[in-house]
Amino acid sequence: MSTERDLPAVAPAVTAELVAALSPRLRKRLDAGIAKLADRPVTRDGDTVRVTVDDEGSELELHAPGGVVADAAAIRCGCLLAPDCLHRAAAASAAPVADMTEAEEHTEDTGDTGDTGASGDTRDTGVAQSTAGTGTTKTRDATGTPDTTSALNTTGSTGSTETASQPTPVSGTPAAPAPDESAAPPQLAAAHAVFDAVAAVLDAGTDGSGAVLQAELLRAAHSARLAGLPRAAAAAVSVVTALRAARAADPAFRLAELVGAVSEALFVAHRVPHATGAELAGLRGTARQPYTPDGSLRLFGLFSEPVLTASGHAGAVTWTADAAGRLYTVSDVAPGGAGRAVGAADRAVRIGDTTLTHRELARAGLAVSGATVSPTGRLGAGAAVRAVRASGVEWRADPLDGLWAVPVAEQVGRALAGGHGLLFLEVTLVGAVREAAGDCLLADCGGVPLRLTAAHDHPALPHRDNLRLLAAARGSRLRVVARLAAAPHARAQLLATEHPKGAGSRVDLGLDRLQRADLPAPAQASATSPLSPSAAGEAVRASDEAPLHLLRRRIEQAVSGGRRVLAFPGDSAADVRRLHRHGLGTAGDILDELLAAAAERSRDVFGRLLPADTGRFARAWLAAGRYTDEVDRVLCAAAWGG
């Protein structure tokens, strides 16, 4: 059976071109054609992938040098209706969306040509774009949260959680703009195209956003890339990738990721026409961040994690630190699926002449001369770089010990400000609690009730199984590395931990599989936490029940079901009144406008309904999304003691 990962990645422009060439009749049949193609056998011969498209044995060929189909002519069909058949567009729409710059990066970084930075890949130390506001006056709700009624006129982090990166830039880092420089006409046109395409998706919802709407969004992403808006292009591709995961019922799909992608795409596209100077530079994003010389480095391995992205790339990233506590990464990511993510840890790192594997580097060290480093901390692997194996240290020894000495609130603040997002925590395991997305590990972090979740849900990776086993080690006090998840309560994705039985070793939870024998006996666990599992769960549930969920729920309903879901008659005024009663007047006003925009339908002089104003609804939804993101950031910092 064919799945998305059986097919090579296809460039956004190719998919858009093939879908646009279909007749109106074939466009209506495109989603059904994609579903039929999923049941057809797939074979691979080098760079060529073949799909048997019918019972007569007709074959569709996708030629993908380097794992990417970059030209419509590279997709050829042998059926009688070719090249005007449905099969070519169906195959392109079923395949992963290729990130052209990401593909180039992983084949060219041996020459230190640059590092992708359009969207801030959480698995590649990407730093989120964040620029200063535009002077919008802000008041505060009773919660102390900024009043973001004018949220559409401010910039900053989108507040989204871990997502797979989807950078789609064109070429190097742009020159710094003049203070009064505004977007060029091609950029204005591209931004409007992205906004309109995302607004159409938001109007239709997940179920209504089939291959045709996705192709329009990919066309807009391609236009943004050509116009020099890599951040907008990356965000648009992220929306398509998340939509496909949702429609395919991918177990790894998370609605919050789709909401974050839609919010980012709308925000960037909305602000570009109004921004100038430094704000505009941040909204444009950077295409390929340059590597700069960094002399000689003495690095100590921290941990390694698998990479498995929705864009069809997989591999491993190993995190290291120098004596001053600065973090560096060594990555091996290329087109592939879960098999590559599992096996990459045992491949030699691509830097210098060292034969260390990623798994070994995570526990050893590296001496690098002639090092080149991207602004995100990624080490280059150019011909002039030399690297040899060096000794490593345990987490509780200098210099790595210093990473856990930084106050937790300071680490969280750094992550929320757009840092690498890693947290170095001392926790006491309390137990487990079941959530809608699966089991969650409860821990006590210095008196703060903390929920630790799996970093990835793919069954080929051991994250989830390891989390379940750790829940049985109640009372164990461990040092862990986690990635912050912005939420109203303390929450993070668990990446690595000390071995439950001690002995100075550690476990990379995405690569190593714990066994029951690895757990300490009950008598060995030191039950020093003042929190019981029920008390920790109740503390977290109390934050979950804040009335802001009334607004957040409508935001998610709109993405999932479309504008019409919010247009249904109901007692929405009760939700608005409740928000006002709790001092969240801004949230109440935003919800009121969102519901009004969803329900508004004008009529012509003959009384016929006119098309809905998707632009107004998208702007109202974006204001709601930006507001809740900002409130979540404030509540997240407060939950961690910031």
Backbone torsions as a table, in degrees:
resi	resn	phi	psi	omega
1	MET	NA	138.0	179.9
2	SER	-83.4	135.3	171.8
3	THR	-124.2	173.3	-178.6
4	GLU	-57.8	-35.1	-176.0
5	ARG	-79.8	-8.5	173.9
6	ASP	-76.9	-22.2	-176.3
7	LEU	-98.5	148.9	177.2
8	PRO	-72.5	159.2	178.3
9	ALA	-68.3	145.6	-178.2
10	VAL	-120.9	134.2	-179.5
11	ALA	-61.5	143.2	-179.6
12	PRO	-54.5	-40.8	-177.8
13	ALA	-64.2	-32.7	-179.7
14	VAL	-67.6	-48.0	178.5
15	THR	-60.1	-44.8	-179.7
16	ALA	-61.7	-41.1	-179.5
17	GLU	-65.4	-44.0	-177.4
18	LEU	-69.2	-38.6	179.1
19	VAL	-69.6	-39.1	179.6
20	ALA	-64.4	-28.6	-178.3
21	ALA	-77.8	-10.6	-179.2
22	LEU	-72.7	149.2	173.5
23	SER	-72.4	158.8	177.9
24	PRO	-54.1	-37.0	179.8
25	ARG	-64.2	-43.4	-179.2
26	LEU	-71.3	-31.2	178.0
27	ARG	-61.6	-37.2	178.8
28	LYS	-65.6	-25.4	-177.9
29	ARG	-96.7	2.0	-171.9
30	LEU	-63.8	-47.1	-178.3
31	ASP	-62.2	-38.3	176.5
32	ALA	-66.9	-36.5	177.9
33	GLY	-64.9	-36.4	177.4
34	ILE	-65.3	-42.1	179.6
35	ALA	-63.2	-40.3	178.4
36	LYS	-66.0	-38.3	-178.2
37	LEU	-64.5	-28.4	-178.6
38	ALA	-65.5	-20.7	-178.9
39	ASP	-96.4	4.0	-178.0
40	ARG	-93.5	145.2	-179.3
41	PRO	-68.2	146.6	-178.9
42	VAL	-124.8	134.9	175.2
43	THR	-126.9	152.0	-178.7
44	ARG	-125.6	133.5	177.2
45	ASP	-134.1	93.1	-176.8
46	GLY	66.0	-123.7	-179.9
47	ASP	-87.1	2.6	-177.2
48	THR	-109.7	130.8	177.0
49	VAL	-114.2	132.4	-178.8
50	ARG	-118.3	137.3	178.4
51	VAL	-124.9	127.0	175.0
52	THR	-80.8	114.5	-168.4
53	VAL	-94.7	-14.4	179.8
54	ASP	-149.8	176.1	-177.1
55	ASP	-74.6	-13.0	178.2
56	GLU	-83.8	-4.4	177.5
57	GLY	91.7	9.8	177.6
58	SER	-63.1	138.3	-175.8
59	GLU	-116.0	143.6	173.1
60	LEU	-107.2	129.6	-179.4
61	GLU	-111.5	135.0	172.7
62	LEU	-119.6	115.4	179.3
63	HIS	-95.1	117.4	-172.0
64	ALA	-130.6	76.3	175.6
65	PRO	-62.6	128.4	-176.6
66	GLY	75.1	11.3	177.5
67	GLY	85.9	7.7	-176.6
68	VAL	-131.9	130.3	172.5
69	VAL	-87.1	110.1	-173.0
70	ALA	-107.0	0.0	-176.3
71	ASP	-144.0	139.7	179.7
72	ALA	-61.9	-30.1	179.5
73	ALA	-68.2	-15.5	179.7
74	ALA	-79.1	-5.3	175.7
75	ILE	-109.8	110.5	-175.9
76	ARG	-122.3	140.4	-179.2
77	CYS	-121.4	142.9	-178.4
78	GLY	-99.8	10.0	-179.8
79	CYS	-77.1	169.8	-174.4
80	LEU	-68.1	-26.2	-177.0
81	LEU	-89.6	-5.5	-178.7
82	ALA	-63.0	147.5	4.5
83	PRO	-88.9	5.8	-177.1
84	ASP	-93.3	23.6	-177.5
85	CYS	-86.1	173.9	179.1
86	LEU	-80.7	-23.0	-169.7
87	HIS	-62.1	-39.7	-176.7
88	ARG	-64.6	-47.3	179.2
89	ALA	-66.4	-36.3	179.4
90	ALA	-65.0	-42.2	179.5
91	ALA	-64.6	-43.4	179.2
92	ALA	-63.3	-38.0	-178.9
93	SER	-75.0	-24.7	179.2
94	ALA	-84.2	-21.8	-176.0
95	ALA	-79.5	158.6	175.1
96	PRO	-60.6	151.3	177.2
97	VAL	-79.7	123.1	-178.5
98	ALA	-77.5	139.2	171.5
99	ASP	-102.2	103.6	-171.9
100	MET	-60.7	-42.7	-178.4
101	THR	-71.5	-35.9	177.8
102	GLU	-63.6	-40.1	178.4
103	ALA	-63.9	-41.4	178.6
104	GLU	-66.2	-38.7	-177.6
105	GLU	-59.7	-44.7	-173.6
106	HIS	-78.5	-11.0	174.5
107	THR	-102.4	-17.2	-174.2
108	GLU	-112.9	-7.3	-172.7
109	ASP	-69.6	-7.7	173.2
110	THR	-69.3	-15.8	173.9
111	GLY	-102.8	9.5	179.9
112	ASP	54.9	43.9	-178.7
113	THR	-76.6	-22.3	178.4
114	GLY	150.7	169.9	-177.2
115	ASP	-127.2	138.0	-178.0
116	THR	-70.5	136.3	-179.4
117	GLY	-141.7	21.7	-175.1
118	ALA	-71.7	-33.5	-171.8
119	SER	-130.5	-1.4	176.1
120	GLY	72.9	71.0	179.6
121	ASP	-67.0	121.7	-179.2
122	THR	-67.4	-16.1	178.8
123	ARG	-97.2	3.2	-179.6
124	ASP	-135.7	36.7	178.2
125	THR	52.0	29.1	178.2
126	GLY	-64.8	143.2	178.8
127	VAL	-104.5	125.2	-177.4
128	ALA	-64.6	143.0	176.7
129	GLN	-67.6	133.9	178.4
130	SER	-150.3	123.9	-179.0
131	THR	-128.1	170.1	-177.1
132	ALA	-72.0	157.3	178.2
133	GLY	-72.0	177.5	-175.7
134	THR	-108.6	25.8	176.0
135	GLY	85.7	13.6	179.0
136	THR	-67.7	130.7	179.2
137	THR	-72.8	134.8	-179.6
138	LYS	-122.9	137.1	169.8
139	THR	-108.1	-172.9	-178.1
140	ARG	-132.4	144.3	172.8
141	ASP	-74.6	177.8	179.1
142	ALA	-64.0	-20.2	179.8
143	THR	-80.2	-7.1	-173.7
144	GLY	84.9	8.2	-178.7
145	THR	-87.2	140.0	179.0
146	PRO	-57.0	137.4	174.4
147	ASP	-77.7	112.4	-175.0
148	THR	-110.7	43.1	173.0
149	THR	-57.8	-33.5	177.4
150	SER	-95.9	33.9	-174.1
151	ALA	-60.0	-28.2	-177.5
152	LEU	-71.1	-12.8	-177.7
153	ASN	-104.7	15.7	177.5
154	THR	-123.2	160.3	178.1
155	THR	-117.1	173.6	178.2
156	GLY	144.5	-168.6	-178.1
157	SER	-68.8	149.2	178.5
158	THR	-82.1	-11.6	179.1
159	GLY	72.3	13.9	-178.6
160	SER	-77.6	155.4	178.3
161	THR	-86.2	-169.5	-175.3
162	GLU	-57.0	132.7	175.4
163	THR	-141.7	158.0	176.6
164	ALA	-75.0	140.1	-176.7
165	SER	-76.0	146.2	179.3
166	GLN	-131.8	51.3	-177.5
167	PRO	-68.7	138.5	178.9
168	THR	-137.3	54.1	-176.3
169	PRO	-84.1	177.8	-178.8
170	VAL	-106.3	-61.7	-178.2
171	SER	-151.3	179.9	-164.5
172	GLY	-36.2	-177.0	-177.8
173	THR	-70.0	128.4	-178.0
174	PRO	-71.0	155.1	177.1
175	ALA	-69.0	152.6	179.9
176	ALA	-63.3	130.1	-177.2
177	PRO	-77.3	159.7	173.2
178	ALA	-67.1	154.4	-176.5
179	PRO	-56.1	-31.5	-177.5
180	ASP	-105.6	12.3	-179.6
181	GLU	-69.5	136.3	177.5
182	SER	-116.8	173.1	-176.8
183	ALA	-66.1	142.6	177.5
184	ALA	-73.7	158.2	-179.2
185	PRO	-52.5	-42.9	177.6
186	PRO	-62.3	-33.6	178.2
187	GLN	-71.0	-36.5	176.6
188	LEU	-62.8	-45.4	179.8
189	ALA	-63.1	-41.5	-179.9
190	ALA	-66.2	-40.1	179.4
191	ALA	-64.2	-42.5	178.2
192	HIS	-63.6	-38.5	-179.9
193	ALA	-64.5	-42.3	178.5
194	VAL	-64.3	-44.7	-178.7
195	PHE	-61.3	-46.8	-178.5
196	ASP	-63.4	-39.6	-178.7
197	ALA	-68.0	-41.5	178.3
198	VAL	-69.3	-37.5	177.6
199	ALA	-61.4	-37.7	177.4
200	ALA	-64.8	-39.3	176.7
201	VAL	-64.3	-43.4	180.0
202	LEU	-64.5	-36.8	178.2
203	ASP	-65.8	-39.3	-176.3
204	ALA	-83.3	-27.1	-175.5
205	GLY	79.1	175.2	-176.5
206	THR	-60.9	-47.2	-177.0
207	ASP	-65.3	-32.3	-178.0
208	GLY	-88.8	-6.4	-177.2
209	SER	-93.6	76.0	179.6
210	GLY	-79.9	-164.5	-173.3
211	ALA	-63.5	-31.6	-178.7
212	VAL	-67.8	-47.9	177.1
213	LEU	-64.0	-37.8	177.8
214	GLN	-62.7	-39.2	179.7
215	ALA	-65.3	-37.4	177.0
216	GLU	-63.6	-38.6	178.6
217	LEU	-68.7	-37.6	176.7
218	LEU	-67.0	-36.0	175.7
219	ARG	-62.8	-43.5	177.9
220	ALA	-63.7	-38.0	177.8
221	ALA	-63.6	-41.3	178.9
222	HIS	-64.2	-41.1	178.1
223	SER	-63.5	-40.2	178.6
224	ALA	-65.2	-38.6	178.1
225	ARG	-62.5	-45.2	-180.0
226	LEU	-67.2	-30.7	-178.4
227	ALA	-82.2	-1.3	-179.9
228	GLY	84.3	33.8	175.8
229	LEU	-120.3	68.4	-176.2
230	PRO	-63.1	-30.7	-179.3
231	ARG	-68.5	-42.8	177.9
232	ALA	-65.5	-40.7	178.7
233	ALA	-62.7	-43.5	179.4
234	ALA	-62.5	-42.1	-179.3
235	ALA	-65.5	-40.2	179.8
236	ALA	-63.9	-41.9	178.1
237	VAL	-65.2	-36.6	177.7
238	SER	-61.5	-37.9	178.5
239	VAL	-63.3	-45.0	179.9
240	VAL	-62.8	-44.5	-179.6
241	THR	-60.9	-44.2	179.5
242	ALA	-68.3	-37.1	177.3
243	LEU	-60.9	-43.8	-179.3
244	ARG	-64.6	-39.7	177.8
245	ALA	-63.1	-39.8	-179.9
246	ALA	-66.7	-45.4	-176.9
247	ARG	-71.1	-24.8	178.5
248	ALA	-88.5	1.9	-178.0
249	ALA	56.7	39.8	177.5
250	ASP	-62.8	126.2	-179.6
251	PRO	-59.0	-25.4	-178.7
252	ALA	-83.7	-4.7	-178.0
253	PHE	-68.6	137.8	174.8
254	ARG	-128.1	126.8	-178.7
255	LEU	-58.3	-35.5	179.9
256	ALA	-60.5	-32.7	179.2
257	GLU	-69.0	-40.7	177.4
258	LEU	-66.3	-41.6	177.6
259	VAL	-60.0	-44.3	179.4
260	GLY	-63.6	-39.5	179.4
261	ALA	-66.6	-42.8	178.4
262	VAL	-63.9	-41.7	179.8
263	SER	-62.8	-44.7	-179.8
264	GLU	-63.1	-45.7	-178.6
265	ALA	-63.4	-45.7	179.4
266	LEU	-65.0	-41.7	-177.4
267	PHE	-62.6	-49.8	-178.3
268	VAL	-62.8	-46.4	-178.8
269	ALA	-64.4	-34.3	-180.0
270	HIS	-71.4	-37.6	-173.3
271	ARG	-84.5	-28.0	-175.5
272	VAL	-52.3	-46.4	-178.6
273	PRO	-64.1	-19.9	-175.1
274	HIS	-104.8	-9.3	-171.5
275	ALA	-90.4	155.3	174.9
276	THR	-140.2	165.2	171.2
277	GLY	55.5	-131.5	-175.0
278	ALA	-64.6	-35.8	178.3
279	GLU	-62.3	-43.0	179.5
280	LEU	-62.8	-40.0	178.7
281	ALA	-60.5	-41.0	178.3
282	GLY	-66.5	-36.8	-179.8
283	LEU	-73.0	-33.7	175.8
284	ARG	-63.6	-40.5	-175.9
285	GLY	83.6	175.8	177.7
286	THR	-115.7	146.5	-175.8
287	ALA	-84.3	-70.6	-180.0
288	ARG	-128.1	111.4	-177.7
289	GLN	-72.0	134.1	-175.4
290	PRO	-76.0	150.6	170.8
291	TYR	-87.4	136.3	179.7
292	THR	-120.9	147.5	179.8
293	PRO	-60.7	140.9	-180.0
294	ASP	-134.7	20.0	174.5
295	GLY	66.6	-140.4	-179.6
296	SER	-100.7	140.5	-178.1
297	LEU	-129.2	140.8	171.6
298	ARG	-114.6	110.0	-171.7
299	LEU	-112.7	149.5	-180.0
300	PHE	-122.9	128.3	-177.4
301	GLY	-67.2	138.2	178.3
302	LEU	-106.3	-61.7	178.6
303	PHE	-167.4	169.3	177.4
304	SER	-128.3	145.9	179.0
305	GLU	-135.0	147.0	177.5
306	PRO	-76.3	154.0	175.7
307	VAL	-119.8	127.7	176.1
308	LEU	-145.4	101.3	-173.4
309	THR	-101.7	157.3	177.2
310	ALA	-70.0	-15.9	-179.9
311	SER	-83.0	3.2	175.9
312	GLY	93.0	18.0	177.3
313	HIS	-111.4	150.3	-177.9
314	ALA	-152.5	161.4	179.4
315	GLY	157.7	-144.3	-178.3
316	ALA	-146.3	151.7	174.5
317	VAL	-128.4	129.1	178.1
318	THR	-110.4	129.7	-179.3
319	TRP	-97.2	136.0	178.0
320	THR	-133.5	166.7	178.1
321	ALA	-139.3	150.3	174.9
322	ASP	-94.7	-175.6	-175.3
323	ALA	-65.1	-22.6	-179.7
324	ALA	-90.9	-0.6	179.1
325	GLY	89.5	5.8	175.7
326	ARG	-74.6	140.0	-175.2
327	LEU	-97.4	140.3	176.8
328	TYR	-133.2	152.1	178.2
329	THR	-124.8	147.7	171.8
330	VAL	-121.3	122.8	-173.4
331	SER	-124.5	154.5	173.5
332	ASP	-139.1	89.1	-177.0
333	VAL	-126.1	130.7	-177.5
334	ALA	-151.8	168.5	176.7
335	PRO	-54.4	133.9	-179.1
336	GLY	165.2	179.5	-177.7
337	GLY	-119.7	-152.8	-174.8
338	ALA	-61.9	-34.4	179.8
339	GLY	-60.8	-40.1	178.7
340	ARG	-69.9	-36.9	178.8
341	ALA	-62.9	-38.8	-179.9
342	VAL	-71.6	-40.1	-174.6
343	GLY	-86.1	-15.4	-174.6
344	ALA	-64.3	-27.3	-178.5
345	ALA	-63.4	-23.8	-179.0
346	ASP	-101.1	12.0	174.1
347	ARG	-93.6	149.6	179.1
348	ALA	-66.2	140.5	179.0
349	VAL	-67.0	147.3	-176.0
350	ARG	-95.3	73.4	176.5
351	ILE	-157.4	125.2	-179.8
352	GLY	60.7	-152.2	-178.1
353	ASP	-102.2	9.2	-177.1
354	THR	-67.3	147.7	177.1
355	THR	-105.6	11.5	178.8
356	LEU	-62.5	138.5	171.0
357	THR	-86.5	167.8	177.8
358	HIS	-61.5	-39.6	179.8
359	ARG	-62.8	-39.6	179.3
360	GLU	-72.0	-41.5	-178.9
361	LEU	-62.2	-31.4	-179.6
362	ALA	-62.5	-18.9	-178.9
363	ARG	-119.6	-4.7	-180.0
364	ALA	-111.7	-153.2	179.7
365	GLY	-139.2	176.6	-176.3
366	LEU	-146.9	131.7	173.4
367	ALA	-108.7	117.7	-173.8
368	VAL	-117.3	134.3	172.7
369	SER	-120.5	147.3	-176.3
370	GLY	66.5	30.9	-174.9
371	ALA	-65.7	144.9	170.0
372	THR	-123.9	139.8	-172.1
373	VAL	-136.0	138.3	174.7
374	SER	-82.3	164.5	178.5
375	PRO	-59.4	-20.3	179.0
376	THR	-89.3	0.2	178.5
377	GLY	94.1	6.8	179.7
378	ARG	-81.0	131.7	-180.0
379	LEU	-79.1	133.5	175.3
380	GLY	-79.2	162.1	-177.8
381	ALA	-127.2	41.9	-179.2
382	GLY	-67.9	169.0	-176.6
383	ALA	-64.5	-26.9	-177.5
384	ALA	-84.4	-6.9	-178.1
385	VAL	-82.0	132.9	177.0
386	ARG	-118.6	138.6	-179.3
387	ALA	-147.4	137.9	177.0
388	VAL	-134.3	157.2	179.3
389	ARG	-67.0	142.6	175.5
390	ALA	-136.4	170.9	-178.5
391	SER	-74.0	149.4	175.9
392	GLY	-104.4	179.2	178.2
393	VAL	-135.4	160.1	175.7
394	GLU	-76.3	163.0	-179.5
395	TRP	-62.0	-29.1	-177.1
396	ARG	-91.6	10.9	177.5
397	ALA	-113.7	153.8	175.9
398	ASP	-66.8	143.6	5.8
399	PRO	-94.1	-4.7	-175.8
400	LEU	-67.0	-28.0	-179.5
401	ASP	-55.2	-32.1	-178.3
402	GLY	-64.7	-23.8	179.2
403	LEU	-64.6	-33.6	179.6
404	TRP	-85.1	-7.2	179.5
405	ALA	-83.3	-15.6	179.9
406	VAL	-71.6	129.6	179.7
407	PRO	-54.0	141.0	-176.2
408	VAL	-59.6	-42.6	-179.5
409	ALA	-60.0	-36.7	177.9
410	GLU	-67.9	-40.2	177.1
411	GLN	-62.4	-43.1	-179.9
412	VAL	-64.5	-43.3	178.4
413	GLY	-60.3	-39.7	178.0
414	ARG	-64.5	-40.9	179.6
415	ALA	-67.2	-42.3	-179.7
416	LEU	-67.3	-23.9	179.2
417	ALA	-82.6	2.3	177.5
418	GLY	106.4	18.2	178.5
419	GLY	-77.9	-165.1	-175.5
420	HIS	-69.2	-17.5	175.0
421	GLY	87.5	-5.1	-179.5
422	LEU	-79.4	142.2	175.6
423	LEU	-121.3	135.2	178.7
424	PHE	-110.5	106.8	-166.2
425	LEU	-123.2	149.4	168.1
426	GLU	-104.9	118.5	-175.4
427	VAL	-130.1	156.5	169.8
428	THR	-115.0	122.1	-177.5
429	LEU	-70.0	133.2	-175.5
430	VAL	-109.2	-35.6	-177.3
431	GLY	158.0	-150.1	-178.2
432	ALA	-140.8	158.1	175.8
433	VAL	-141.1	144.9	-179.4
434	ARG	-91.4	130.1	175.1
435	GLU	-116.2	173.5	179.2
436	ALA	-60.4	-33.4	-178.3
437	ALA	-86.9	-2.5	-179.7
438	GLY	129.4	-176.7	-179.0
439	ASP	-66.5	146.8	-179.2
440	CYS	-131.1	136.0	-178.0
441	LEU	-86.5	126.0	177.3
442	LEU	-94.3	138.4	-179.4
443	ALA	-145.7	158.1	175.0
444	ASP	-105.4	119.4	-179.7
445	CYS	-114.8	86.7	-179.6
446	GLY	61.7	35.9	-179.4
447	GLY	92.4	-7.3	178.2
448	VAL	-93.8	121.3	176.3
449	PRO	-68.6	122.9	-172.0
450	LEU	-121.7	137.6	172.8
451	ARG	-106.6	123.4	178.6
452	LEU	-108.0	124.0	-175.5
453	THR	-113.7	166.6	177.0
454	ALA	-71.8	138.6	-179.3
455	ALA	-74.9	-23.9	179.1
456	HIS	-152.1	142.4	-175.5
457	ASP	-101.7	2.9	-178.1
458	HIS	-63.7	131.8	-175.3
459	PRO	-63.3	-20.8	179.1
460	ALA	-74.1	-17.5	-179.2
461	LEU	-100.9	145.1	-171.3
462	PRO	-86.4	9.1	-176.5
463	HIS	-50.3	-55.5	-172.5
464	ARG	-66.0	-42.9	179.8
465	ASP	-63.9	-40.4	179.5
466	ASN	-65.2	-36.6	180.0
467	LEU	-63.7	-41.4	179.4
468	ARG	-63.6	-40.6	179.5
469	LEU	-67.2	-40.0	-179.6
470	LEU	-63.9	-28.2	178.7
471	ALA	-62.1	-24.2	179.2
472	ALA	-81.2	-10.0	-179.1
473	ALA	-93.3	44.4	-176.5
474	ARG	-57.5	133.7	179.9
475	GLY	95.0	-12.0	179.5
476	SER	-70.1	135.0	176.7
477	ARG	-103.9	120.3	-171.9
478	LEU	-134.9	153.8	165.0
479	ARG	-91.1	136.3	-179.0
480	VAL	-134.7	160.7	168.8
481	VAL	-116.3	129.6	-177.5
482	ALA	-138.6	164.2	176.7
483	ARG	-112.0	126.2	-176.4
484	LEU	-59.1	135.5	170.7
485	ALA	-115.5	117.1	-177.9
486	ALA	-66.2	119.5	-178.0
487	ALA	-157.8	161.9	179.3
488	PRO	-66.6	-11.9	176.5
489	HIS	-123.7	168.0	179.9
490	ALA	-67.9	120.0	-173.6
491	ARG	-151.2	139.7	-179.8
492	ALA	-156.3	157.4	177.3
493	GLN	-94.5	124.7	-175.0
494	LEU	-80.0	125.3	-176.2
495	LEU	-111.0	-42.0	-177.6
496	ALA	-153.3	154.9	-177.8
497	THR	-150.3	157.5	168.6
498	GLU	-63.1	153.0	178.6
499	HIS	-64.3	133.4	-177.6
500	PRO	-55.5	-27.0	179.5
501	LYS	-92.8	6.2	178.8
502	GLY	78.5	-130.3	179.3
503	ALA	64.8	16.5	173.8
504	GLY	74.5	1.2	-179.1
505	SER	-94.0	172.3	179.2
506	ARG	-141.8	165.7	-173.2
507	VAL	-126.2	125.4	171.0
508	ASP	-87.2	107.4	-167.0
509	LEU	-70.4	-14.1	175.9
510	GLY	-93.3	-7.0	-176.5
511	LEU	-124.0	-38.6	-177.5
512	ASP	-95.5	143.0	177.7
513	ARG	-106.6	119.0	175.1
514	LEU	-73.0	150.2	175.1
515	GLN	-117.3	162.1	179.2
516	ARG	-57.0	-33.6	-179.4
517	ALA	-68.5	-16.4	179.8
518	ASP	-78.9	-11.1	-177.1
519	LEU	-84.8	145.4	178.4
520	PRO	-72.9	155.0	174.4
521	ALA	-65.7	153.2	-178.2
522	PRO	-52.6	-35.6	-178.1
523	ALA	-69.5	-25.0	-178.6
524	GLN	-76.9	-25.9	-177.4
525	ALA	-72.4	129.5	-178.5
526	SER	-94.2	100.0	-176.4
527	ALA	-77.3	76.7	-177.0
528	THR	-100.2	-2.6	-177.5
529	SER	-77.9	133.9	175.9
530	PRO	-76.2	-5.5	-176.9
531	LEU	-98.9	130.0	169.4
532	SER	-88.0	162.5	177.9
533	PRO	-56.0	-39.9	-179.1
534	SER	-68.4	-38.8	179.6
535	ALA	-67.0	-41.0	178.8
536	ALA	-64.6	-42.0	179.1
537	GLY	-64.5	-40.2	179.8
538	GLU	-66.5	-36.0	178.4
539	ALA	-63.5	-39.4	179.0
540	VAL	-72.4	-41.2	-179.3
541	ARG	-63.0	-31.8	179.0
542	ALA	-60.9	-39.8	178.0
543	SER	-71.8	-32.9	179.5
544	ASP	-65.3	-27.6	-173.3
545	GLU	-89.2	9.8	175.1
546	ALA	-59.9	142.4	-174.0
547	PRO	-63.7	-10.3	178.2
548	LEU	-60.8	-19.6	179.9
549	HIS	-64.0	-19.8	177.5
550	LEU	-64.0	-36.6	177.0
551	LEU	-79.4	-42.4	-178.1
552	ARG	-62.7	-36.3	179.9
553	ARG	-62.3	-41.3	179.2
554	ARG	-67.8	-34.4	176.7
555	ILE	-61.6	-46.4	-179.1
556	GLU	-70.1	-36.8	177.9
557	GLN	-61.5	-39.1	-179.6
558	ALA	-64.5	-42.8	179.7
559	VAL	-66.4	-40.0	-176.8
560	SER	-76.7	-47.6	-173.2
561	GLY	-105.8	-9.9	-179.8
562	GLY	91.0	174.9	-177.4
563	ARG	-57.6	-37.4	-173.9
564	ARG	-61.9	-28.1	179.1
565	VAL	-63.2	-39.0	179.8
566	LEU	-80.1	-14.8	-178.8
567	ALA	-84.2	-9.7	179.7
568	PHE	-63.0	138.9	178.1
569	PRO	-64.8	144.1	179.6
570	GLY	-177.0	178.0	-178.1
571	ASP	-88.2	61.9	179.9
572	SER	-69.5	-23.9	179.9
573	ALA	-61.7	-28.3	179.1
574	ALA	-64.9	-39.4	178.1
575	ASP	-65.6	-41.2	179.1
576	VAL	-62.7	-44.0	179.3
577	ARG	-63.5	-38.8	-179.3
578	ARG	-65.2	-40.9	177.4
579	LEU	-62.3	-41.9	178.5
580	HIS	-64.4	-38.9	-179.6
581	ARG	-62.7	-31.2	-179.0
582	HIS	-90.9	14.5	177.2
583	GLY	81.0	8.6	179.2
584	LEU	-100.7	60.7	-177.6
585	GLY	-62.1	-39.6	179.2
586	THR	-63.0	-43.4	178.5
587	ALA	-61.0	-39.9	178.5
588	GLY	-63.6	-42.4	179.4
589	ASP	-65.8	-39.7	-179.9
590	ILE	-65.8	-42.3	178.4
591	LEU	-63.4	-40.4	179.3
592	ASP	-60.6	-44.3	179.2
593	GLU	-67.6	-38.1	179.6
594	LEU	-61.8	-46.1	-179.5
595	LEU	-68.3	-36.2	178.2
596	ALA	-66.7	-40.6	179.0
597	ALA	-66.1	-33.7	179.2
598	ALA	-69.9	-35.1	-174.4
599	ALA	-88.8	-15.8	-174.6
600	GLU	-67.4	125.3	172.4
601	ARG	-141.7	121.4	178.9
602	SER	-90.6	163.0	178.1
603	ARG	-124.6	152.7	176.8
604	ASP	-84.1	-175.5	-175.0
605	VAL	-65.5	-18.0	178.5
606	PHE	-95.2	4.9	178.2
607	GLY	84.7	6.7	-179.6
608	ARG	-84.2	143.4	179.3
609	LEU	-66.2	133.6	174.4
610	LEU	-89.7	160.2	177.1
611	PRO	-56.9	146.7	-180.0
612	ALA	-65.2	151.6	176.7
613	ASP	-82.3	86.4	-176.8
614	THR	-65.4	-28.3	179.3
615	GLY	-65.8	-44.9	179.0
616	ARG	-63.4	-42.6	-179.6
617	PHE	-64.4	-41.0	179.6
618	ALA	-63.8	-40.5	179.3
619	ARG	-66.9	-40.0	177.7
620	ALA	-65.5	-41.5	178.3
621	TRP	-64.2	-41.0	-179.3
622	LEU	-64.2	-41.9	177.0
623	ALA	-58.9	-41.9	179.0
624	ALA	-65.3	-42.8	-179.9
625	GLY	-65.1	-42.1	179.4
626	ARG	-65.5	-39.0	180.0
627	TYR	-63.2	-49.5	-178.4
628	THR	-65.8	-34.5	176.2
629	ASP	-59.8	-45.1	-177.8
630	GLU	-68.0	-39.9	176.9
631	VAL	-63.5	-42.0	178.4
632	ASP	-59.9	-38.7	179.6
633	ARG	-64.0	-42.8	-180.0
634	VAL	-66.3	-45.3	180.0
635	LEU	-66.7	-35.4	178.1
636	CYS	-62.5	-47.5	178.9
637	ALA	-61.4	-39.7	180.0
638	ALA	-67.5	-37.5	-178.8
639	ALA	-64.2	-31.1	179.6
640	TRP	-89.2	3.5	178.3
641	GLY	91.4	15.5	-179.8
642	GLY	-84.5	NA	NA
